[in-house]
Amino acid sequence: MKNVRSRTLFAQAQQYIPGGVNSPVRAFRAVGGTPLFITRAQGARLYDVDGNAFVDYVLSWGPMILGHAHPRVVRAVRQAVARGMSFGTPTEQEVRLAQMLCQALPSIEQVRLVNSGTEAVMSAIRLARAFTKRDMVLKFEGCYHGHADHLLAKAGSGVATLGIPESPGVPAVFTRQTVTVPYNDLPAAERALRRYGRRLACVIVEPVAGNMGVVPPQEGFLERLRELTRHYDSVLIFDEIITGFRVAYGGAQTRYGVIPDLTCLGKIIGGGLPVGAYGGKRELMQCVAPAGPVYQAGTLSGNPIAVAAGLATLHQLQHARVYETLEQRSAHLAEGLRDAAKRAQVPFFQTRIGAMLGGFFTEQPVVDYASAKHSDTQKYARFFHHMLRQGVYFAPSQFEATFLSTAHTNADIDRTIAAAYTAFRKL
Ligand SMILES: *Cc1c(COP(=O)(O)O)cnc(C)c1O
């Protein structure tokens, strides 16, 4: 595969940008080699500076559920750009987007737009803390909620431990307010709540974990978290930044029928432009400034271009059969990959909820971060490069999700399965 221009650009990038990238996983450190410099994308395809084309299963880490450069989204953005980039005033379009989010997500009565998922989670937690007058936060190991200080906590030794900083620059006093327990481990969550429940402002969870590979919630997990948080008067926050408008139009809360107090959104709702949102019960959201005392602001929040892209995306997602088609194609891919691995006699554990898939190089079931880490990441790296050479772009890390869009055809998927069989055989 030709990559001279990507290599040249990456050398220049490393001179001016730390590690050559503006977000770490893009650097290919987990799989080795040179990241692809992309010049354009259309539908399910990415095109790089060396003239290679790839079927894209990363989709900008989730947002591009309609595929790249969807004509309706492009048109909406063009029209918005022509009207001006940013006004710093209320606009009609942001009211329409807020309305659509309130109608789509059962937990959301009011919503505030921000500029990224990180910002959405940070603000939701501030709100939960203000509302409960408590400081502590419970999160699950392997769940990612953006890079806010108090959430960059990893589990200490043992179960239900107080977090220790995952990054230099994060004060230990911050992460000591964060309790970390294994995903899907209800006994551990119950113990943690018994111990810290009356001090917990909130429990935050990815209702389908998408940042340790894809790990679905076990039956009863989300339901029990709902009961426990209610019992301890703690705010339940669903981080639906990936799952919102992906596993169902109304997110994981609709799919599983569990309604949190607050919901964080991002990715899909911006149609590929920088957006985040947090929303929930009116009683909670009314605490946010200027309605209430909890400060949160943003120069570019509700940016008209981002809002236009988001609105156009959500309108397309309301068409009949969108989620059925995504479900069918994703099931086809998941079954094809599982079968290809089996035929090639490669240990492989496939997970999937809707159009988000995870594939782990292990035979043992993956139910949490510890079991996800059983995956043979060296094998994943080799698999990744074999796929890349055959024109298929999977995430450059074992611990990211595989996403489908409405632009992926059955022919794309069949090609991907055939390529995967070849790749598995070569492992
Ligand atoms: C991507 C992501 C975030 C962070 O969003 P950014 O826009 O990258 O700040 C938070 N939570 C989850 C579950 C995510 O997948």
The ligand as a Tripos MOL2 file, in Angstrom:
@<TRIPOS>MOLECULE
LIG
   15    15     1     0     0
SMALL
NO_CHARGES

@<TRIPOS>ATOM
      1 C1        -16.5160   10.5810   22.5650 C.3       1 LIG1
      2 C2        -17.0360   10.4080   23.9500 C.ar      1 LIG1
      3 C3        -16.9570   11.4170   24.9160 C.ar      1 LIG1
      4 C4        -16.2030   12.6880   24.6940 C.3       1 LIG1
      5 O1        -16.6890   13.4540   23.6540 O.3       1 LIG1
      6 P1        -15.7110   14.5430   22.9600 P.3       1 LIG1
      7 O2        -16.5940   15.2330   21.9850 O.co2     1 LIG1
      8 O3        -14.6070   13.7430   22.3430 O.co2     1 LIG1
      9 O4        -15.2200   15.4310   24.0380 O.co2     1 LIG1
     10 C5        -17.5740   11.2140   26.1250 C.ar      1 LIG1
     11 N1        -18.2420   10.0730   26.3910 N.ar      1 LIG1
     12 C6        -18.3290    9.0720   25.4960 C.ar      1 LIG1
     13 C7        -19.1050    7.8520   25.8320 C.3       1 LIG1
     14 C8        -17.7080    9.1960   24.2580 C.ar      1 LIG1
     15 O5        -17.7300    8.1710   23.3960 O.3       1 LIG1
@<TRIPOS>BOND
     1     1     2 1
     2     2     3 ar
     3     2    14 ar
     4     3     4 1
     5     3    10 ar
     6     4     5 1
     7     5     6 1
     8     6     7 2
     9     6     8 1
    10     6     9 1
    11    10    11 ar
    12    11    12 ar
    13    12    13 1
    14    12    14 ar
    15    14    15 1
@<TRIPOS>SUBSTRUCTURE
     1 LIG1         1 GROUP 0 **** ****
